């Protein structure tokens, strides 16, 4: 499928969606764009070595695993 045909097909489908569906699609498309943001190199993070105590890092890791690892498929 050519880029032009793909764009036309997307617009065709978009016009048939209700406002709520369009908002969900917009949020999804925005999230895809955010994923392309480039971070910093690991080497530049070495400056922070030893900044946190091991116990603090373990506590942070537990909090992340307990609260951030689930995906709610119905959230969108």
Buried (B, 14 or more C-beta within 10 A) or exposed (E): EEEEEEEEEEEEEEEEEEEEEEEEBEEEEEEEEEEEEEEEEEEEEEEEEEEEEEEEEEEEEEEEEEEEEEEEEEEE
